[in-house]
Structure formats: C-alpha cells, structure tokens
C-alpha cells in the first residue's frame, strides 16, 4: 500500500503561518493597532511557593517566584489549584514572603503582583512613623517594614 501524499510547506504557506503567529503574539502581549489585549481573566489569586524578592532594577533585573493559583470551589470557599505560574516582581522596594496570599495581574506578558496579604510583623502602609523620615510614606509586604 502506498503512503498518502505528504504536505510541503511552500513560501506562501510559511508566510501565512508567520503572519498568524505574529497576529496572536501581538494580541496576547499588549494589543495590536492600538487596541488593548483581550483576555477572559486578567487577574488571579495565588499563594507564593517561595519568597518573591525585590527587583534589583525595575527595567532590567526583576525578581521571580512560582505561585500556585487559587480557585473558588462550588461552596464559595477557596482552594489551591494544580496550576503554577511564574510571578515577576518589578518593585525595587517590596519583597513578599513565601506562603503569602497574593493577587496577580497579567501585564505585558507576565504575571505581576498588585496586592499581597502582609505578615503580622510587616507594615502595609504608614504615613506617620515616629522617625526622621516620617513625612515619606512607605510600603512593604512581608519583610518587616522598611
């Protein structure tokens, strides 16, 4: 029995494949033609598997850590799902301890934290600290304050 004829990718088909890949890559990485990207869910809840350290440099050297996604059960309670994502921290002055419940948002092709449950010895936001820098607000998550 003869084998069925195979498919050859010619220049025209290759060009169509490249255009399609570019189209979807643009759509999911920030939009195309000035339109915002479309996603069913851009924000998630998660629990960090390890410490998410502060970035060395916001633009060139962010920190990363794995986090397990949290989902809602039928009864309304939350549970850890079997989905793990990489969280990218671009904040230079905020670190988040492993095991912390966080909220993450899909931005520019990466999951970034936008909220975190602070530990018992940390400060979430303080404006009037009795110190030399009392006039400057500070924020930290899980590192025991600034």
N, C-alpha and C positions, 0 to 999 in steps of 0.2 A: 504494500500500500504506500502510495506516495504521500509525503508530508504536505500539509496545506501551505500555500504560499505565505511567506513572511512579509512583514511590513518594513519598508525602508523609510527612514526619516530624511526627507529631502529638505533643501534650503527653505522652501516656503512653509512647510510644516514646522520646522525648527523655529522660524521667525514667529509664527503664531503661538507656539508654546512659550517662547521668551516673553512676548507681549502679555500673554495671560498671566504668567508668573509675576511679572513686574506690576501688573494691574492689582493682583491680590496682595502682593507685598506692600504696595503703597496704601491700599485700603486698610490694612491691619496695622500699619506702623505710623499712622498720623494723618491719613486722608490724602486725597488727590484732588487737584483742581480747586483747592481752597475749601473743600467740603470736609467736615470733621469725620473721623473714622466712625464706623457703625459697629457696635458690638452689643450682644444681648445683655451682658453683665460686665460692667467695668469696675465694680468694687466688690471685694470679697472680705470675709473674716478668716483669720488664721491664728495658729499658735506657732511661735518660733521654735525650731528644734535646737537651735544654738544661739549664742549671743550674736546680735547684729551690731557690730562696732560702728563708730562714727567714721565718716569718709575722711580719707587723707586730703583729698581735693574733690570738690563737688563735680567738676567738669571732667577730670581725667582719672581719678582713683577712688571710686565709690567702694563701699563695703557690701558684701553679700552674705546671706544666710538662707538656709532652707526653712520653709514653714509649711505646716500641714493645714490644709483648708478645713474650715468649719462649715458644717451644713445644718440646716434645720430638719428635725425629724417630724413625722406626721403629727405628733402630740404638741409640737411647738418648742420642745427642748432642743438644745444644740448638741452636736456630736462631731468628733473628728472624722473626716472622710479619708479615703485612701488616696487622696490627691496631694502631691507635694509640689510646691513651686519655689523658685528662687526669688527672694526679695532683695532689692537693690536699695541701699541706703546712701543717699547723696547729701544728707545733712552732716556738716562737719562738727557740730556741737551736740549731737544727740546719739546716744547708744541705747539699745534695748536689750534687756536680758533674755536669754533663752527661756522658754516656757511661758513667755508673756503673750497674752491675748492681744492681737493687733488687728487693725483694719488696713487693707491694702487697696491700691488703685492702679489700674493698668494705664500707664502713661509712657508715650514714646517707646513702646516696645518692651517695657519692663514693669514688673510689679514693684511699686514704691509704697512705703508706709505713709499713712496720713493721720493715724491715731494709734495710741497704744495705752494699755492699762498700766499705770505706774505702780511700782512696787511700794511696800509700806514705808521705806526709808527714802523715797525719792520725792522730788517736787514736780508737780505738773505745770504750774505757772506761778510765779511770785513776782510782785511788783515792789513790795515794801519790805525788803530784808534789812535787818539792822547790821549793815556793813558799809564799807567805803563805796561800794557800787550799788547802793540802794536805789538809785534813780534809774538803773538799767534793768529792764525785765529779763528774766532768764527762764529757760525751759529745759527740762531733761526728762528722760523716760528710763527708769530702772538703773540709774547709775549713781544714785545717792545725792543728786543735786549738782550744781555747777562747781 
